[in-house]
Amino acid sequence: MGRLRWNPWAGTLAVASAALAAGSGPAWAADWYFYVQNDSRSAITRLEVKQKGGSWGRFDLDGGIAAGQKVRIDWDASTNNQDCKQSIRATFADGSSSDPTKFDFCADLDTPIVFSD
């Protein structure tokens, strides 16, 4: 399983650990993460999140998330003070995209966000 992190300054995802802030208060580095599981038949080539009223922030998945793969994504401390509830969407190698889904990134950190066909 890979470990990736959000880097909003570069607009990319890099290997390392980091943090996300709870909407109700600040979080500390390495406290906030989530899992993505790709149950589709196509690799995930783009993963994006967005706060309410904000713009989409793109993760660079460095080759993507292969079909059948599960990865842990750790939030960077620079995302502190963001809302817990954000929208997430995926784009696949076959050109299809998932519908944006609202997700609480502060709750149940170990249950993966599953993308499927």
C-alpha positions as CSV (number, residue, x, y, z in Angstrom):
1,M,0.0,0.0,0.0
2,G,1.4,3.4,-0.9
3,R,1.6,6.5,1.3
4,L,0.9,9.8,-0.4
5,R,0.3,13.4,0.8
6,W,-1.5,16.5,-0.4
7,N,0.8,19.4,-1.3
8,P,-1.5,22.3,-2.2
9,W,1.4,24.7,-3.0
10,A,2.6,22.4,-5.9
11,G,-0.9,21.2,-6.6
12,T,0.5,17.7,-6.4
13,L,0.6,14.6,-4.2
14,A,4.0,13.4,-3.0
15,V,5.3,10.5,-1.0
16,A,5.5,11.4,2.8
17,S,3.1,12.1,5.7
18,A,1.3,15.2,6.7
19,A,-2.1,16.6,8.1
20,L,-5.6,18.0,7.5
21,A,-7.3,20.3,10.0
22,A,-10.7,19.5,11.4
23,G,-13.4,22.1,10.6
24,S,-13.9,22.5,14.3
25,G,-10.3,23.2,15.2
26,P,-6.7,22.7,14.1
27,A,-5.0,19.3,13.7
28,W,-1.4,18.3,14.1
29,A,0.8,16.9,11.4
30,A,0.4,13.2,10.6
31,D,-3.0,13.1,12.4
32,W,-5.2,13.3,9.3
33,Y,-5.2,10.8,6.5
34,F,-7.6,8.9,4.4
35,Y,-7.6,5.8,2.2
36,V,-8.6,5.5,-1.4
37,Q,-9.5,2.1,-2.8
38,N,-9.8,1.7,-6.6
39,D,-12.4,-1.1,-7.3
40,S,-12.8,0.0,-10.9
41,R,-11.3,-1.7,-14.0
42,S,-9.3,1.4,-14.8
43,A,-6.5,3.3,-13.0
44,I,-7.3,6.5,-11.2
45,T,-5.2,9.2,-12.9
46,R,-6.5,12.2,-11.1
47,L,-8.0,12.7,-7.6
48,E,-9.4,16.1,-6.6
49,V,-10.9,17.6,-3.4
50,K,-12.8,20.9,-2.9
51,Q,-14.1,22.8,0.1
52,K,-17.5,24.3,-0.1
53,G,-17.2,27.5,-2.3
54,G,-13.6,26.7,-3.1
55,S,-11.9,25.4,-6.2
56,W,-10.7,21.9,-6.9
57,G,-7.3,21.0,-5.7
58,R,-5.5,18.3,-7.7
59,F,-3.4,15.5,-6.4
60,D,-0.6,14.3,-8.7
61,L,-0.8,10.6,-8.2
62,D,2.6,9.9,-9.8
63,G,1.4,7.2,-12.2
64,G,-2.1,6.8,-10.7
65,I,-3.8,4.3,-8.5
66,A,-4.0,1.0,-10.2
67,A,-7.3,-1.0,-10.4
68,G,-7.6,-3.0,-7.3
69,Q,-5.1,-0.9,-5.4
70,K,-5.6,0.7,-2.0
71,V,-3.5,3.7,-0.9
72,R,-3.2,5.8,2.2
73,I,-3.1,9.6,1.6
74,D,-1.8,11.8,4.4
75,W,-2.7,15.5,4.5
76,D,0.0,18.1,4.6
77,A,0.0,20.6,7.5
78,S,-0.5,23.4,5.0
79,T,-4.1,22.2,4.8
80,N,-4.7,23.0,8.4
81,N,-7.9,25.0,9.1
82,Q,-9.7,23.5,6.1
83,D,-13.2,22.0,6.6
84,C,-13.5,18.4,7.4
85,K,-16.4,17.9,4.9
86,Q,-15.2,18.3,1.4
87,S,-16.1,17.0,-2.1
88,I,-13.9,14.4,-3.7
89,R,-13.8,13.1,-7.3
90,A,-11.7,10.8,-9.4
91,T,-10.8,10.7,-13.1
92,F,-9.9,7.4,-14.7
93,A,-7.4,6.3,-17.4
94,D,-10.4,5.4,-19.6
95,G,-11.5,9.0,-19.6
96,S,-14.5,8.5,-17.3
97,S,-14.9,10.5,-14.0
98,S,-16.8,9.8,-10.8
99,D,-19.5,12.1,-9.6
100,P,-18.3,14.4,-6.8
101,T,-19.1,13.0,-3.4
102,K,-19.2,14.8,-0.1
103,F,-16.9,13.1,2.5
104,D,-16.1,13.9,6.1
105,F,-12.3,13.5,6.2
106,C,-12.2,13.8,10.0
107,A,-14.5,10.8,10.6
108,D,-13.6,7.1,10.4
109,L,-10.2,7.6,8.9
110,D,-9.5,3.9,8.2
111,T,-12.6,3.2,6.1
112,P,-11.5,3.7,2.5
113,I,-13.2,5.9,-0.1
114,V,-14.1,3.4,-2.7
115,F,-14.2,4.2,-6.4
116,S,-15.8,1.6,-8.6
117,D,-17.4,1.2,-12.1
